[in-house]
Amino acid sequence: MFWADRIAGEVEARFGKNPGRPLIVRDEKTASGRVHVGSMRGVMIHGTVSQALKDRGIDNTFLYEINDTDPMDGFPVYLPEEFKQYMGFPLFRIPSPDGIAKNFADYFATEFKQVIESSGFTPTFYNVSELYLSGKMDESIREALTHAGEIRRIYLEVSGSQKPENWYPLSVICENCGKVGTTKVTSFDGTYVTYVCDPHAVEWAQGCSHAGKVSPYGGNATLPFKVEWPAKWKVVGVDIEGGGKDHSTRGGTRDVGGHIAREVFRYEPPFDVPYEFFLVGGKKMSSSKGRGSSAREIADLLPPKIFRLAILSKDINQAINFDPEGDTIPVLYDLYDKLAQGFATTKDDDYARLFTLAHAGVVPPSGFLPRFSQVAFIIQMPHMQLEKEMAALKGSPLTDAENAEVEERAVYAKRWLDLYAPEKFVFKLQESLPEAAKNLNDVQKKALGMLAEYIQESEAMPSGEDVHHFLHGLKDSVPIAPGELFKAIYLVFLAKESGPKAGWFLSSLNKELVLKLLGEAA
């Protein structure tokens, strides 16, 4: 069973077929910089579970929160130095880097929203600052301050984190300097909190030493994440919300939040969907520290159907290692082609489900699909015409839909080749015998000489199939191991030890060039 359908079944078992109201599926991201592509796993998991629930007839709403009240606690390497003055400020109170967007958080959130929507997901977006400024968080703030002792106990018992007896779960926006990351609440009288903006509270920002008294409501303060998370579950009415597996470990954020939800806010925690990390080149990423690839960069590297497939094809308990500088993209296209073939022929349930979700429910007609690696090779060969070569491979002219697919693959292949493709996928047709091919052994030279004779005797350049059969016949007549023969061919024509299917490749070349290079090699 496809993972999203399995989860939807578990949700149905908890809430029933007819909960009596639309269920709330929620996810969030802090807009502290360019959002890394790993955050798209949460988007796609929650969005696909939402769709799986709808497919079961269970009404639900997918909400996506932009967290814009956190302090700037890491300095993105791509920001001008002038922004360092805003370290410790709430993200929604920092100016936009482009001077156009509403604020810092809005600037980065806008790019991420565009990626989400272009990937085929349409959650209802909102900013957490809206909850604070509108007063919707006020009751949760009051409860958290009133039950500060219980929260300190939960921190200690569940996670082993010991807070001082005078610690309150709240950060006030300093009335003097505007920072939220440097303030400490020292008391609460039921209406106002007293606080100090501590110069030594954190390493990444300096407080101004101001001491004051202010109402904690109406957007003047924020709760710490382990308290804010369960508070938002109650305020928003969340029923289903997952997170990276690190949050769901024993004593982790989810565990602490679950206890606070039940014991302080009297709210049953939402159905959990813990999932593995999305890695880029084997590394976990950070938005504010500039590590890894942004969601925008990776989304621009893939068409939506392949981007969706990259994430949806893995069960949530499997890590995804996306390496644009490796084989990831060609392998994803091969998987897509396999799913397309399975969908068109066997209608296998898992194949059909995943293929349908990759296309956001709108499945294209079946047709000829060239391998991505083959397209990537052809567009590097100036003597080759893509459409002509594709028609030859198919054995008939391409339909409009097939031609559109080929052109799309060519666009993304060129982008990948220009930016990330490893050396083994980058080819250049040689015009004279390269140095790499000048040390062939006698057996290889003999085989290439026989190949040259075969081509010379043919009136025109033989077909790819004919060359293929001739090459495989050489293993007995020379004799030569196939690997040694193909290595020699690739060294002669591409100055590499590997390449595309040799028969098809050679048949596409100019006969005179083939005979020239084979003659020089033999």
C-alpha angles and dihedrals in degrees: 000000000000110000096241091052090049090053092045088054091052091049090050090051089055101041102023132235092286110032090176094240138043110281117234118233111189140184133166146193132196110235096219095136141322104345112240120233092248089076089065089071090066091046094051095042094051093040093049093046087051089053092046089053091051089050086058091051094254110138115224144155124227111216125188120196126205105208104216103156099072116106121255097256099161128045115230109229092225095060124098114257090246089075092067088084087071097058107132094022120123107262093238090057095055117093120250116263090230096045089232108078119079093254144329095285093046091052094057095034091056092059091048093048089053090054091049093050095043087053090060102259122123111187122164105256126213136162121239089225086069089061092050098041093046092053095245090124095047097094092048090050090051092049092047093051093044091050097039090128092055091048091051088051092050091050090053099042098042104034104014091241110143117205124193117259090250094051117122124193096238142087118206124209102245111245090212107044102013096235123138100180095067104047128103123196111224102181145001123208097185093267109037137028125215116217145170128217097227116209089206101040095108138007097233099057138026123228121222097230092242115152120200151150122238144155109265091214138088097040098313094118145017134219122237113261097255089056098033093055096060090039090058091048088061098038094049095034096236118192103171126030131145135180144185114309091250089069093053100052119114108280091014130127094279093050092050091044092050092055092047091048093054101035102036108021096029092227128133109237115246124259106283125230105184113189139186124254128275106227129192112212088345094304132113113228141225125208098206096042094053096236121145131005123313122238089245093054095050094041089054089052095058137041111247094256092056093042090053091046091052090063105026096049092070123073112243091250091059123084118234117222108192111187113178089183091058138045097297098106099045089045091051090053090049089052090049091052090049091051091047091052092046091048092050096047116022101020086216107190098233092042092048093046095049094042091050092049091047086060094043089245098307105103117196122226115273118259148133114324118188118208112264091228089054092052090047089054096047095052088058092056109082092197093057126087109211099212092045092049092047092051089050091051092048093044094229139048117293121252118235091259092049092048090050090052091049092049091048091052090049092053094051093040091056091048091051093046091050096048114023118357115130119241094260090067095048114090139178123187110235121230095194133023108289123224090247090065098049096087101058116144123244094260092054091047091050091051092049090049091054089048090052091051091050092052093043091055092051115092091223133010105295120244121265091252092051093049089047093055092046092051093051090049090058092069088073102031099048091017108233135152110252091235092056092048096050092044089055092050093050092047091052098047104026106019087236135104094233139034146141126317102310099217094052092042096051093045090057094056130090109270094226092052092049093051092045094054095040090049092051091048096047 
